[in-house]
Amino acid sequence: MTDSNQPPVANASGRQLLRNFVTSYLGLIVSLLLSLFLTPVVLRTLGSEDYGLWVVIVMAGGYVGFLGVGVETAAVRQIAAAIAVGDEDRLREIVGTVRLFFLVSGTLAGLVLLALVPFVGDLFNVRPELASAARVSMALMAVVTGVGMMVNIPATTLFGAGRTDNLALFTVGTAVASQGLQIVVVLVGGGFIGLFAVNAGQCVVSFLLMGRVTTASRIIPPGPTRATRAMFRELFRSGSQIFIVGLGSTLAYKLDAIIIGLILPAARVTPYDLGLSTASFTRSMSTAGTSILMPTYAHSSALDDRSRQFRLWSRSILLSLAITVPMASALVTFGQTLLHLWLGLVPPDSYEVMVVINVVFLLQLPGIQAFGLLTGAGRASFLARLTIGPSVATLALSVGATYWLGPVGPAVASLPQTVLLDFVALPVLCCRFLRVPIRQYVREALTPLVVPVLAAPAISLVLARTVGTSNELLAPIECVAVCVGTWMALAPVLFRRDEALKRFVGSLMRRGVSR
């Protein structure tokens, strides 16, 4: 595979990384704009209880997705590594094994959810008059989950080859069609059954069309693909370590809505989900550009290029934290007003949940970036050994905190693990793996953040004192002002420190002049 348009360049090329970065944010912006319309429409039309039921059924489908046992992520790494060394036979073997695995596991996932259909009313405290609709929705969720896992077949190939640009553009198209249709279905009275029906249709269409996108990208070399027992064992061994990490993350952070739904009435799930939605917005804005790096880490690992891995990892932490700090500060200051602007009638506890979850996410960012590095470099065993114990303890704390504090309880309970594991332990492990001093990590990834850490609260306070926090029309403008002002204050600091950034900006300026 020597053609310059082929995947060996895709994982290693700075131009391809930039293309992936831009298209990832394009997909994110489209998705966020659609969600801004969809969420309030669904909440107002369905009401808090039906909305909460919709959320917990969707999350139940997500948990069954663990039947993938980390094979998707393991395959991404293996595909990137095979491309790095030009091993076409191995690449065909990986793709063939992934195809068979997800056809089987997707079918099993759908069957598991179908088995839960008769019991969904008892599981989630559903009123008798909603029980029938809940059962139909769970059956449709079985289709969404099963076929959605099969979509991993082409998606894994595209991601592993570093072609997230094609993946993102395809996702944008299907998201626009799907969420636009969801809004129409809800407005005409389709209820949450209609929402699940639209999702099921989207998954089927994605599965049928994404394979063509993969073929058009010319990732898989000519010749038959085949599944082998040896490759399955290799993927399963690596995937099981990633699965343990994912299981720990689920126990610590992703069971919160289910815990609330089991302990409290279904309507109390709604404020948690709304608070989580704001944190998901922040998380998406902060990590959309860095989540594409795992195949690149795997590519560099296959070539034993640790200096490039450290450069990308430290900058990913700096970039994601620099984006998040002003956004979190703005949400804390103006969040109550923004929620009223977005939703109208805001369920109780939504603002409190939003604040705590955004703080948790901010502290998680070094751990999130460490996961991408260690997984891409084939060191997920580091993560697996650290994960389960603290996560089980956090799960127990979440149950107690939900009884004591209500919907905000699970978010509060996750703070100790977030600080000790994600913010401290995982960066130290990464430094040891990359053989760089911790002080170098602090200097490259954290020291420049002194500017936004000081600037964002200061700008927020000045705007709150001079303009106020209760004007719904001005609140979004104030939030943008906090973010832009903080980033403008940070830009000169980064430009002085980063020679690569200087060269990149200089190159762009020279191209502009030459044109």
Secondary structure, DSSP 8 states (H G I E B T S, - for coil): ---TTSHHHHHH-HHHHHHHHHHHHHHHHHHHHHHHHHHHHHHHHHHHHHHHHHHHHHHHHHHHGGGGTTHHHHHHHHHHHHHHHT-HHHHHHHHHHHHHHHHHHHHHHHHHHHHHGGGHHHHTT--GGGHHHHHHHHHHHHHHHHHHHHTHHHHHHHHHTT-HHHHHHHHHHHHHHHHHHHHHHHHTT-HHHHHHHHHHHHHHHHHHHHHHHHHHTT-S-SS-----HHHHHHHHHHHHHHHHHHHHHIIIIITHHHHHHHHS-GGGHHHHHHHHHHHHHHHHHHHTTTGGGHHHHHHHHHTT-HHHHHHHHHHHHHHHHHHHHHHHHHHHHHHHHHHHHHHSS--TTHHHHHHHHHHHHHHHHHHHHHHHHHHHTT-HHHHHHHHHHHHHHHHHHHHHHHHHHGGGHHHHHTHHHIIIIIIIIHHHHHHHHHT--HHHHIIIIIGGGHHHHHHHHHHHHHHHHHT-S--TTTHHHHHHHHHHHHHHHHHHHHHHH-HHHHHHHHHHHHHHHH-
